[in-house]
Amino acid sequence: MKRLVVCALLSTFVLGALAQEKKDTVIVITRDSTKRDRKSVTIRFGLTDYKKDSTKTEPKSINKFSVQFNAARFDLGLSTYTDKGSFTLNPANSFLERETWKSSNFGFDFFQMGFRFNSYFKIYTGAGLDWNHMRLKQNITMQKDKPSLSYVTETVDYKKNRFSSQYLRIPLSFQIRSKTDKKGDKLNFVFGPEIGFLLNGKVKQKSKENGKDKFKDDYNLNPFRYGAFARLGYGGKGIYVKYYGNDVFADGQGPADFKNLSFGLMLGF
């Protein structure tokens, strides 16, 4: 329902702004019925040209600017960290030791706005959500509302002790793609910078003694982050890597020069 309201508002705004153009102006809202993305809703607006053929019910767009509200670029991979440039933690930061194969990254985009210059090159920005889950090895609990990252050692043996962050991600993407092959697919390479704004931090624990516990706080995580990413894929599948240039924790509130690197598989270019 919310998406329909947003679509209607955008339609009203764009139609009013372009009402004086000589060419017909329309907004086309489509639902992709292909197997790859059945739930995708795309909003495209701009100057359009109608062909004289009355059998054509959909206008042919001549404007290469597009706005899309859909779920795309699903990332699922591993999240790792460097401590002063090394993947080995300093003794002072050993409390952040994690289980490598259970420390994960998940994210997706829900909005995109861009301009396609030609069939091979496009620039677009957007917005999405991104989670990093650090599965801690030690039986500790991060403390809330502290001036710096703090923890207490517990006597409980945790089956799961996950320390997570959630960010609003805003990438600026440069897309290069190949010609369509015989199967109807393309080779895609996308890269660019990305910024993020902290939404929340969370500790999720599971133990025989206490059952399941969840705690939310900012946990001294960096409220703003910046970095770069790259994506390579064929058709709707691929791989990605993301690296953030500033520290995981806010200045003076956690380990210094402690940075995040994520990589894995993705779906939906």
C-alpha positions, 0 to 999 in steps of 0.5 A, a space after each residue: 500500500 505504501 508503494 502505491 501511495 509513493 507511486 501516485 505522489 511521484 506521478 502527480 509531481 512529474 506530470 505537473 512539472 513536465 506539463 508544458 513540454 511539447 511532447 507527450 509526458 507520461 509515467 509508466 508503472 510496470 510490474 516485471 512478470 519475468 521469472 527473475 523478479 516477479 515482485 519488482 515494481 518499476 517507476 519510469 518517467 520522462 518524455 515519451 513518443 507514441 507510435 501511430 500503430 494503434 495496436 501499441 498500448 505502451 509508449 516507447 520511452 526516449 528519456 533514459 532517466 529512471 526511478 525505481 522502487 524495487 528489491 535488488 542487489 541482494 548481498 549474502 557473504 562473509 564479514 571480516 575485519 582488519 586490526 591496524 591492517 592485519 586480519 589478526 587481532 591485537 591482544 587488547 582487542 581479543 574480546 572481538 575475536 569471532 567465528 569466521 564462517 558465522 560472521 556474515 553480511 547481508 544487504 539489499 537496495 530498495 530504491 534506485 535513480 539513474 541515467 543510462 547513457 547507452 546500452 553499455 554504460 549507466 550511472 545510478 544512485 540509490 538506497 538500501 539496508 546493510 547488516 553486519 553480524 559479528 559472531 563472537 567467540 567469547 562469552 561476553 556481553 557488550 554494555 549499553 549507554 557507555 562512553 566507549 565500547 565496554 563489555 562484561 565477561 559472563 559465566 554463561 556458555 552462549 550457543 550464539 553471541 552475535 554483535 550486529 550493526 545495521 546501516 542505511 547504505 547509499 551507493 553511487 554506481 558506475 555500471 559497465 555491461 556487455 552486449 546481450 549474448 545468445 541466452 539473452 544475458 549480459 556480463 555486468 561490472 559495477 563499482 563506485 563509492 558508498 556511504 552509510 548511516 547507522 540505524 542501530 546496533 544489536 546484541 543477540 544471545 542464545 544460551 541454555 541458562 537464559 534462553 534468547 536475549 536481544 539488546 539494542 543500542 548504538 554500541 559506540 558504532 560509527 554513525 557514518 561510514 564511507 567506502 567502496 564496492 565492486 560487483 561482477 556478474 553474469 545475468 542476475 547473479 554475481 559476486 561482490 566486495 565492499 571495503 569501508 575506509 573509516 573505523 567500525 567504531 566512533 573516534 575515541 570510542 572503540 578500537 582505532 584502525 579497526 575496519 570492515 571488509 565484506 564479500 560474497 554472492 549477490 543476486 539481481 543487477 
